[in-house]
């Protein structure tokens, strides 16, 4: 487990293969509760290659000095990501 938000990752290796490869991350909040959004690719065994970009938002809680995943939300496609962006942009614009 990680002790700082900067150390958190979605990289995951299994049998010597990097199954989940983190491409980028954005730290949305820090502290006892941290929120991080990741861009990543997942290994496709059938294609023997990485698939399309995927996105996930994870919420972590720091317990005994280490961050632990408490919740996560997978953004299933670029189309869904665009819809989330559009909705948030509209709401932020309306609130201003």
DSSP file (Angstrom, degrees, kcal/mol; ACC not computed):
  #  RESIDUE AA STRUCTURE BP1 BP2  ACC     N-H-->O    O-->H-N    N-H-->O    O-->H-N    TCO  KAPPA ALPHA  PHI   PSI    X-CA   Y-CA   Z-CA
    1    1 A X              0   0    0      0, 0.0     2,-0.3     0, 0.0    67,-0.1   0.000 360.0 360.0 360.0 160.3    0.0    0.0    0.0
    2    2 A X        -     0   0    0     65,-0.5    65,-3.1     1,-0.1     3,-0.1  -0.684 360.0-162.9 -98.1 146.6    1.0    3.6   -0.5
    3    3 A X  S    S+     0   0    0     -2,-0.3     2,-0.3    63,-0.2    -1,-0.1   0.591  78.6  44.8-101.7 -14.7    1.7    6.2    2.2
    4    4 A X  S >> S-     0   0    0      1,-0.1     3,-0.8    63,-0.1     4,-0.6  -0.926  80.1-124.0-126.6 155.3    1.3    9.3   -0.1
    5    5 A X  G >4 S+     0   0    0     -2,-0.3     3,-1.2     1,-0.2    -1,-0.1   0.873 111.1  61.1 -62.5 -37.2   -1.2   10.2   -2.7
    6    6 A X  G 34 S+     0   0    0      1,-0.3    -1,-0.2    -3,-0.0    21,-0.0   0.781 100.4  55.0 -62.9 -26.9    1.5   10.6   -5.3
    7    7 A X  G <4 S+     0   0    0     -3,-0.8    -1,-0.3     2,-0.0    -2,-0.2   0.659  82.6 110.7 -79.7 -16.8    2.5    6.9   -4.8
    8    8 A X    <<  +     0   0    0     -3,-1.2     2,-0.3    -4,-0.6    -3,-0.0  -0.296  43.1 163.9 -63.2 142.5   -1.0    5.6   -5.6
    9    9 A X        -     0   0    0      2,-0.1    -7,-0.1     1,-0.1    -2,-0.0  -0.978  45.3-142.9-152.8 160.4   -1.3    3.8   -8.9
   10   10 A X        +     0   0    0     -2,-0.3    10,-0.1     2,-0.0    -1,-0.1   0.377  59.4 130.5-104.7  -0.2   -3.6    1.4  -10.8
   11   11 A X        -     0   0    0     10,-0.1     2,-0.4     8,-0.1    10,-0.2  -0.280  35.5-176.9 -51.5 134.9   -0.7   -0.5  -12.3
   12   12 A X  E     -A   20   0A   0      8,-2.1     8,-1.8     2,-0.0     7,-1.5  -0.967  10.3-164.8-144.2 123.9   -1.3   -4.2  -11.8
   13   13 A X  E     +A   18   0A   0     -2,-0.4     2,-0.4     5,-0.3     5,-0.2  -0.883   7.3 179.0-111.9 139.5    1.0   -7.0  -12.8
   14   14 A X  E >  S-A   17   0A   0      3,-2.7     3,-1.9    -2,-0.4    -2,-0.0  -0.980  71.5 -12.3-141.2 125.8    0.1  -10.7  -13.0
   15   15 A X  T 3  S-     0   0    0     -2,-0.4     3,-0.1     1,-0.3    -1,-0.1   0.865 129.4 -52.5  52.8  40.6    2.5  -13.5  -14.0
   16   16 A X  T 3  S+     0   0    0      1,-0.2     2,-0.5     0, 0.0    -1,-0.3   0.495 116.2 113.6  78.4   3.1    5.0  -11.0  -15.2
   17   17 A X  E <  S-A   14   0A   0     -3,-1.9    -3,-2.7    26,-0.0     2,-1.5  -0.924  70.3-129.9-111.0 129.8    2.5   -9.1  -17.4
   18   18 A X  E     +A   13   0A   0     -2,-0.5    -5,-0.3    -5,-0.2     3,-0.1  -0.641  32.6 177.2 -76.1  95.2    1.5   -5.6  -16.7
   19   19 A X  E    S+     0   0A   0     -7,-1.5    24,-3.2    -2,-1.5     2,-0.5   0.880  70.8  33.2 -72.5 -41.4   -2.3   -6.3  -17.0
   20   20 A X  E    S-AB  12  42A   0     -8,-1.8    -8,-2.1    22,-0.2     2,-0.6  -0.979  75.7-167.2-119.3 120.0   -3.3   -2.7  -16.1
   21   21 A X  E     - B   0  41A   0     20,-2.9    20,-2.0    -2,-0.5     2,-0.3  -0.921  14.8-139.5-114.0 112.7   -1.0    0.0  -17.3
   22   22 A X  E     + B   0  40A   0     -2,-0.6    18,-0.3    18,-0.2     3,-0.1  -0.518  21.2 178.0 -69.8 130.8   -1.5    3.5  -15.9
   23   23 A X  E     -     0   0A   0     16,-3.3     2,-0.3     1,-0.4    17,-0.2   0.740  64.3 -20.8-100.9 -34.2   -1.1    6.2  -18.5
   24   24 A X  E     - B   0  39A   0     15,-1.8    15,-2.6     2,-0.0    -1,-0.4  -0.976  55.9-155.7-166.0 163.7   -1.8    9.3  -16.4
   25   25 A X  E     - B   0  38A   0     -2,-0.3     2,-0.4    13,-0.2    13,-0.2  -0.993   6.3-153.6-150.3 153.3   -3.5   10.4  -13.2
   26   26 A X  E     - B   0  37A   0     11,-2.9    11,-2.7    -2,-0.3     2,-0.8  -0.992  16.9-141.3-127.2 122.2   -5.0   13.5  -11.8
   27   27 A X  E     + B   0  36A   0     -2,-0.4     9,-0.2     9,-0.2     3,-0.1  -0.753  21.2 178.7 -84.7 114.1   -5.1   14.0   -8.0
   28   28 A X  E     +     0   0A   0      7,-2.5     2,-0.3    -2,-0.8     8,-0.2   0.782  65.5   1.0 -89.5 -30.2   -8.5   15.6   -7.3
   29   29 A X  E     - B   0  35A   0      6,-1.6     6,-1.4     2,-0.1    -1,-0.3  -0.985  61.4-158.6-156.3 152.6   -8.1   15.8   -3.5
   30   30 A X        +     0   0    0     -2,-0.3     2,-0.3     4,-0.2     3,-0.2  -0.809  44.4  68.0-125.4 166.6   -5.6   15.0   -0.8
   31   31 A X  S    S-     0   0    0     -2,-0.3    31,-0.1     1,-0.2    -2,-0.1  -0.859 104.4 -25.2 125.7-158.1   -5.8   14.3    2.9
   32   32 A X  S    S+     0   0    0     -2,-0.3    30,-3.1     1,-0.2     2,-0.5   0.831 141.3  39.2 -60.9 -31.3   -7.3   11.6    5.1
   33   33 A X  E    S- C   0  61A   0     -3,-0.2     2,-0.4    28,-0.2    28,-0.2  -0.988  82.0-173.4-116.3 128.7   -9.6   11.0    2.2
   34   34 A X  E     - C   0  60A   0     26,-2.2    26,-3.3    -2,-0.5     2,-0.4  -0.936  12.6-157.2-124.6 146.2   -8.1   11.3   -1.3
   35   35 A X  E     +BC  29  59A   0     -6,-1.4    -7,-2.5    -2,-0.4    -6,-1.6  -0.990  15.1 178.8-124.4 127.4   -9.7   11.2   -4.7
   36   36 A X  E     -BC  27  58A   0     22,-2.6    22,-3.1    -2,-0.4     2,-0.5  -0.991  16.0-154.4-132.5 135.6   -7.7   10.2   -7.8
   37   37 A X  E     -BC  26  57A   0    -11,-2.7   -11,-2.9    -2,-0.4     2,-0.3  -0.926  19.3-164.2-108.8 133.0   -8.7    9.9  -11.4
   38   38 A X  E     -BC  25  56A   0     18,-3.2    18,-1.8    -2,-0.5     2,-0.4  -0.872  18.9-154.6-119.3 149.0   -6.7    7.6  -13.7
   39   39 A X  E     +BC  24  55A   0    -15,-2.6   -16,-3.3    -2,-0.3   -15,-1.8  -0.988  37.8 152.7-113.4 130.2   -6.3    7.0  -17.4
   40   40 A X  E     -BC  22  54A   0     14,-2.4    14,-2.9    -2,-0.4     2,-0.3  -0.931  37.8-132.3-151.3 170.1   -5.1    3.5  -18.1
   41   41 A X  E     -B   21   0A   0    -20,-2.0   -20,-2.9    -2,-0.3     2,-0.4  -0.952  18.8-142.6-127.2 151.0   -5.1    0.6  -20.6
   42   42 A X  E     -B   20   0A   0     10,-0.4     9,-2.2    -2,-0.3     2,-0.2  -0.934  22.4-113.2-118.0 138.6   -5.8   -3.1  -19.9
   43   43 A X  E     -E   50   0B   0    -24,-3.2     2,-0.7    -2,-0.4     7,-0.2  -0.486  22.6-151.3 -70.0 130.8   -4.0   -6.0  -21.4
   44   44 A X  E  >> -E   49   0B   0      5,-2.8     4,-1.8    -2,-0.2     5,-1.3  -0.918   3.3-162.4-105.7 110.9   -6.2   -8.1  -23.7
   45   45 A X  T  45S+     0   0    0     -2,-0.7    -1,-0.2     1,-0.2     5,-0.0   0.878  88.8  52.8 -60.8 -39.6   -4.9  -11.7  -23.7
   46   46 A X  T  45S+     0   0    0      1,-0.2    -1,-0.2     2,-0.1    -2,-0.0   0.911 119.1  33.6 -65.0 -42.8   -6.8  -12.6  -26.9
   47   47 A X  T  45S-     0   0    0      2,-0.2    -1,-0.2    -3,-0.0    -2,-0.2   0.637  98.2-137.2 -85.4 -15.0   -5.3   -9.7  -28.9
   48   48 A X  T  <5S+     0   0    0     -4,-1.8     2,-0.3     1,-0.2    -3,-0.2   0.909  74.4  85.4  52.8  45.8   -2.0   -9.8  -27.0
   49   49 A X  E   <S-E   44   0B   0     -5,-1.3    -5,-2.8    -7,-0.1     2,-0.3  -0.963  88.0 -85.0-160.1 167.1   -2.1   -6.0  -26.9
   50   50 A X  E     -E   43   0B   0     -2,-0.3    -7,-0.2    -7,-0.2     3,-0.1  -0.606  42.4-136.7 -82.1 144.4   -3.5   -3.2  -24.8
   51   51 A X        -     0   0    0     -9,-2.2    -1,-0.1    -2,-0.3     3,-0.1   0.048  42.7 -51.0 -82.4-164.3   -7.1   -2.1  -25.5
   52   52 A X  S    S-     0   0    0      1,-0.2   -10,-0.4   -11,-0.1    -1,-0.2  -0.203  72.8 -78.0 -68.1 160.8   -8.5    1.4  -25.7
   53   53 A X        -     0   0    0    -12,-0.1     2,-0.3    -3,-0.1   -12,-0.2  -0.305  51.1-168.4 -58.6 142.7   -7.9    4.0  -23.0
   54   54 A X  E     -C   40   0A   0    -14,-2.9   -14,-2.4    -3,-0.1     2,-0.3  -0.860   7.2-146.6-128.9 166.1  -10.1    3.6  -20.0
   55   55 A X  E     +CD  39  75A   0     20,-1.1    20,-2.6    -2,-0.3     2,-0.3  -0.984  14.6 177.0-137.9 144.7  -10.8    5.9  -17.0
   56   56 A X  E     -CD  38  74A   0    -18,-1.8   -18,-3.2    -2,-0.3     2,-0.5  -0.996  18.1-149.8-147.6 144.2  -11.5    5.3  -13.3
   57   57 A X  E     -CD  37  73A   0     16,-2.4    16,-2.5    -2,-0.3     2,-0.4  -0.971  20.7-169.5-112.8 127.5  -12.1    7.5  -10.3
   58   58 A X  E     -CD  36  72A   0    -22,-3.1   -22,-2.6    -2,-0.5     2,-0.5  -0.941  13.1-153.1-121.6 142.0  -11.0    6.0   -7.0
   59   59 A X  E     -CD  35  71A   0     12,-2.8    11,-3.2    -2,-0.4    12,-1.5  -0.955  18.9-168.1-112.1 127.1  -11.6    7.3   -3.5
   60   60 A X  E     -CD  34  69A   0    -26,-3.3   -26,-2.2    -2,-0.5     2,-0.4  -0.850  12.4-155.0-117.1 150.0   -9.0    6.3   -0.8
   61   61 A X  E     -CD  33  68A   0      7,-2.4     7,-2.2    -2,-0.3     2,-0.7  -0.987  20.7-129.4-121.2 136.1   -9.0    6.5    2.9
   62   62 A X  E     + D   0  67A   0    -30,-3.1     2,-0.4    -2,-0.4     5,-0.3  -0.759  33.8 173.8 -87.0 117.6   -5.8    6.7    4.9
   63   63 A X  E >   - D   0  66A   0      3,-3.1     3,-1.9    -2,-0.7    -2,-0.0  -0.993  67.3 -10.5-127.9 126.9   -5.8    4.1    7.6
   64   64 A X  T 3  S-     0   0    0     -2,-0.4    -1,-0.1     1,-0.3     3,-0.1   0.859 131.3 -53.0  52.1  38.9   -2.8    3.4    9.8
   65   65 A X  T 3  S+     0   0    0      1,-0.2     2,-0.4    -3,-0.1    -1,-0.3   0.442 120.9  96.9  82.6   0.6   -0.6    5.5    7.6
   66   66 A X  E <  S-D   63   0A   0     -3,-1.9    -3,-3.1    -5,-0.1     2,-0.3  -0.957  72.1-120.5-126.6 143.4   -1.6    3.7    4.3
   67   67 A X  E     -D   62   0A   0    -65,-3.1   -65,-0.5    -2,-0.4     2,-0.4  -0.626  28.8-171.6 -81.3 135.7   -4.1    4.6    1.6
   68   68 A X  E     -D   61   0A   0     -7,-2.2    -7,-2.4    -2,-0.3     2,-0.2  -0.986  29.5-109.7-128.0 137.9   -6.8    1.9    1.0
   69   69 A X  E     +D   60   0A   0     -2,-0.4    -9,-0.2    -9,-0.2     3,-0.1  -0.473  37.6 169.9 -66.1 129.1   -9.4    2.0   -1.8
   70   70 A X  E     -     0   0A   0    -11,-3.2     2,-0.3     1,-0.4   -10,-0.2   0.663  64.5  -4.1-111.6 -29.4  -12.9    2.6   -0.4
   71   71 A X  E     -D   59   0A   0    -12,-1.5   -12,-2.8     2,-0.0    -1,-0.4  -0.986  59.2-169.3-158.7 160.3  -14.8    3.2   -3.6
   72   72 A X  E     -D   58   0A   0     -2,-0.3     2,-0.4   -14,-0.2   -14,-0.2  -0.994  10.0-156.4-153.4 153.7  -14.3    3.4   -7.3
   73   73 A X  E     -D   57   0A   0    -16,-2.5   -16,-2.4    -2,-0.3     2,-0.5  -0.973  13.6-149.8-134.8 118.3  -16.2    4.4  -10.5
   74   74 A X  E     -D   56   0A   0     -2,-0.4     2,-0.7   -18,-0.2   -18,-0.2  -0.755   7.8-145.6 -88.7 128.3  -15.3    3.0  -13.9
   75   75 A X  E     -D   55   0A   0    -20,-2.6   -20,-1.1    -2,-0.5     6,-0.1  -0.867  15.4-155.1 -91.8 115.2  -16.0    5.3  -16.8
   76   76 A X        -     0   0    0     -2,-0.7     2,-0.3   -22,-0.1    -1,-0.1   0.642  59.5  -1.9 -76.3 -17.6  -16.9    2.7  -19.4
   77   77 A X     >  -     0   0    0      1,-0.1     4,-2.1    -3,-0.0     5,-0.1  -0.985  69.1-101.7-162.8 166.2  -16.0    4.6  -22.7
   78   78 A X  H  > S+     0   0    0     -2,-0.3     4,-2.4     2,-0.2     5,-0.2   0.863 121.3  57.1 -62.5 -35.4  -14.8    7.8  -24.2
   79   79 A X  H  > S+     0   0    0      2,-0.2     4,-2.0     1,-0.2    -1,-0.2   0.927 107.1  46.5 -62.0 -45.4  -18.4    8.6  -25.0
   80   80 A X  H  > S+     0   0    0      1,-0.2     4,-2.2     2,-0.2    -1,-0.2   0.894 110.4  54.1 -64.0 -38.6  -19.5    8.3  -21.4
   81   81 A X  H  X S+     0   0    0     -4,-2.1     4,-2.6     1,-0.2    -2,-0.2   0.921 107.9  50.0 -60.2 -44.2  -16.5   10.5  -20.4
   82   82 A X  H  X S+     0   0    0     -4,-2.4     4,-2.7     1,-0.2    -1,-0.2   0.888 109.4  51.2 -62.3 -39.3  -17.6   13.2  -22.8
   83   83 A X  H  X S+     0   0    0     -4,-2.0     4,-2.4     2,-0.2    -1,-0.2   0.890 110.4  48.8 -66.0 -39.2  -21.1   13.1  -21.3
   84   84 A X  H  X S+     0   0    0     -4,-2.2     4,-2.6     2,-0.2     5,-0.2   0.933 112.3  48.8 -64.1 -45.8  -19.7   13.5  -17.8
   85   85 A X  H  X S+     0   0    0     -4,-2.6     4,-2.7     1,-0.2    -2,-0.2   0.933 112.2  48.6 -58.6 -47.8  -17.6   16.4  -18.9
   86   86 A X  H  X S+     0   0    0     -4,-2.7     4,-2.3     2,-0.2    -2,-0.2   0.912 112.7  47.1 -60.8 -45.0  -20.6   18.0  -20.7
   87   87 A X  H  X S+     0   0    0     -4,-2.4     4,-2.4     2,-0.2    -1,-0.2   0.929 114.3  46.4 -64.6 -45.4  -22.9   17.7  -17.7
   88   88 A X  H  X S+     0   0    0     -4,-2.6     4,-2.7     1,-0.2     5,-0.2   0.910 111.7  51.8 -63.9 -41.6  -20.3   19.0  -15.2
   89   89 A X  H  X S+     0   0    0     -4,-2.7     4,-2.5    -5,-0.2    -1,-0.2   0.916 110.8  48.2 -61.5 -42.8  -19.4   21.9  -17.5
   90   90 A X  H  X S+     0   0    0     -4,-2.3     4,-2.4    -5,-0.2    -2,-0.2   0.932 113.1  47.0 -62.8 -46.1  -23.1   22.8  -17.7
   91   91 A X  H  X S+     0   0    0     -4,-2.4     4,-2.0     2,-0.2    -2,-0.2   0.904 113.1  48.2 -64.5 -41.6  -23.6   22.6  -14.0
   92   92 A X  H  X S+     0   0    0     -4,-2.7     4,-1.2     2,-0.2    -1,-0.2   0.923 112.3  49.5 -65.4 -43.6  -20.5   24.7  -13.2
   93   93 A X  H  < S+     0   0    0     -4,-2.5     3,-0.3    -5,-0.2    -2,-0.2   0.902 111.3  49.3 -61.5 -41.0  -21.5   27.3  -15.7
   94   94 A X  H  < S+     0   0    0     -4,-2.4    -1,-0.2     1,-0.2    -2,-0.2   0.867 109.1  52.9 -65.7 -36.2  -25.0   27.5  -14.3
   95   95 A X  H  <        0   0    0     -4,-2.0    -1,-0.2     1,-0.3    -2,-0.2   0.735 360.0 360.0 -73.1 -22.1  -23.6   27.9  -10.7
   96   96 A X     <        0   0    0     -4,-1.2    -1,-0.3    -3,-0.3    -2,-0.2   0.462 360.0 360.0 -84.7 360.0  -21.4   30.8  -11.7
